[in-house]
Amino acid sequence: MNIEQLKTLLLEVKNDQCDIETALNQLKILPYEDLEYAKVDHHRELRNGYPEVIYSPGKSLDQIKGIVQNMLKRSQGNILASRADLSVYEVVKSVTDDAIYYEEARSVVVKRQEYKTTDSYILVVSAGTADIPIAEEAAITATVMGNQVKRLYDVGVAGIHRLLNNVSIINDAKTIIVVAGMEGALASVVGGLTDKPIIAVPTSIGYGANFGGVSALLGMLTSCASGIGVVNIDNGFGAACMASKINKI
């Protein structure tokens, strides 16, 4: 249940269009519903502004199906499943025809409403083409959460002129997500070009001494540029959640 649905219910009670007992029955399972294998948090949109997101790895297809069915029953909003493969998409599609698969972002969306958007935009920047799957996870997540999103891909420091040719789109953003592997230097460079807040996403892209993204993570954490926050390795989803909150302030 979101804020608008709750307001509608309270108005119906106030105007005698809904009796108190019926309203109580809707509200008493609002915090969460216990499916034994999952406690689906129907209260999260009221608290955090967006419904619970389904993290797909580690869940069986039957569990994912049950969670989606429960969310469909309790809300009219869009549903997002992250880190989803084609098998997850197929099982969600068996429940609802509204399922969309964003393959590069590995995200399944049950789209029952048009995505809301904002006047200001989040810019998602990737260092290399190999970083795009994580960048797309961030971009799609931010879009589904109701933000205008722009993309600037393959502008890493190995060809820094590509970045410098796009300074205007960087400075016009409300907040910037920078996705980079290898040594993670792109976040520092972007940080030196703009006064906008930057959320840096280290990726696991790189050769052996990259240590699966640890070198990029440490490089971003020790950046000499100010105004940079860093999320976990390959965590495009987490970066999008933070950027969305900043964009909507």
Order of alpha helices (4+ residues) and beta strands (2+ residues): alpha-alpha-beta-beta-alpha-beta-alpha-beta-alpha-beta-beta-beta-alpha-beta-alpha-alpha-beta-alpha-beta-alpha-beta-alpha
